């Protein structure tokens, strides 16, 4: 299945000159989501990353992809959220955006020291959000063993901002 043929390009969103890659048609496609999850599973198997204890999904589209991947990998799912969305003690990281800063949080008891985790999100652009999520994993003492992105915007070189772990990207622009 060619995911690019199903992902919708939305010009000038959220601002003039940007082409937004809308994954909702792929998620709505009868076999699209299943094929995405299978492709992630195959990609990680080919990289020989071994057993995974948890999939970490970045709010919010990382939840859509991460939860079914966790089921497929027979492991837990951990949400990384925007501030004040989680009800228990959290690890917190503030990171820089193109214009300002943002913050991500993860429950402190979500993953344990030494657990092997992968981080999943829909898009990697500049890599800031994915790198910040890696810092949350580091705070927990868990081991980051891979990243998965449905879309990688190669021209923004986001993977250069990430720790040196295997990356599975299903669609490159």
N, C-alpha and C positions, 0 to 999 in steps of 0.2 A: 504494500500500500504506500503510495506516495503522499506523505502527510502535507507536503507543500501545496498539493492540489486541493486540499480541504481547508487549510488555514486561510482565513480571510485577511487580505490587506486593507487597512482602513487609512487612507491618506489624510494628513493634516490632523491627526488625533494623537495625543491630547493637545498638540499645538501645531501651528503651521510648519511644514517641512518635515514632520515626523511621519513615518509609516508604521502604524500600530499593527502588530501581528496578532490577530484575534483567533484564539484557539477554540472559541465556543462552537463553531461549526464542526470541528474535529471531535469535540466531546459529545456532540449530538449525533454524530455519524453512527449508524448501527454497530459497526465493527471497529470504529476509530479508537475509542478508549481502550478496548481490549487489546488491540494491536499495539498501542503505545506502551501499555504495561508489559506485554510480552517482549517488546523490543528492548525496554529497560532491563528486564530480567535476563534476556540473552546477552545484552551488552556487558552487564556485570559478570555473567558467567564466563564470557570470553576473556575478560580481564583477570580472571582467577583471583578475585578479591576474597574469596572464602566466605565463611559464615558471617551473616549480618545479624546483629541483635536488635537493631532498631533502624527505621527509616524516619528521618526528620524532614517534615514538610514545612516550608516557609509560607506564611500567610500571604495570600489566601489560595492561590491556584496550586501551590505546592501541597495543600491539603487534598485537593481533588486527585492529584497524581500519586501522592505519597501513600495515602491510606490503602488503595487497592494494590499498590506495589508491596506494601508491608504484608498484606494477606498472601500475595503470590510468593513472597520470600519466607513466609512462616515466621514472622518476627513482629515486634511491636511497632507502633506508630507514635511519634512525638511531634506535637505542633509547636512551632516557633511563632510567637504572636507579637503584635504591636503592644505598646505599654498598657498596663492596667486591664488586660483581658483575661489574665490567669489568676485564679483565686488563692493560690498558695505561694510559698516562698519561691522567688525566681532568681536566676542568674540574669544579668542585664548587660547589654553592650550598646553603646552609642557609637554611631559611625557617620562618616561624612558623605553627603550626597553632592551632586553637582552644585546645588544652591541651598546649602544649609546642612542640617543633621537630622538623623532619625534614630530610633531606638528599637531594639528587639529584645524579647524576653523568652525564657524557657524555664519551666519548673525545675527546681533544684533536684528533685527526686525522680525526674523523668528517665534519666539514664545514669548508669553507675560507672565508676572508675573501671577502666579496662574493657568496657563493652565496645563492640565494633559497630559503627554507624555509618550510614550514607545520608547525604543531604540532597533533597529533591526540590526543584522549582520549575516553573514553566519556562522562564527565560533567564539567560545570563546576558547582561548588557555590559556594564562597566565592572561588574564583579563585587561591588560594595556590599550588597545585601548577603550574598553567598559567603563572602569573607567574614562578615560580622557573625554569621551563623556558625562558622568554624570556630570563632572565638568563644561562643557559648559552649560548644562541644569541649573545647580546651578547658574552660572553667569547670566543667563537670568531671574531667579526668578521663573521659571516654576517648576512644581512638577513631578518628575520622579515616575511613578507608576508601571513600569515593564520593563523587558528585554525579547527579543526573539532571540534565536539562532537556526539556522538550525542544527548545529553540536556543541556539547560540548565535548571537550577533557578532560574527567574527571581526568586523571592522572596528568594534569597540575594544577588542583585546581583553575582555574581562577575565579570561582564565589566567592571565598574568598576575592578577591580584590574589589568586587563590593559593592555598597550600599545595605542595607537590604530591597530590594523590590522583588516582585515575579519574577521568571524566568521561561520562557517556552523554553525548549530545546527539539527539535524533534528527534534528533539522538545522542546517547551517545557512545563514544569510550573510 
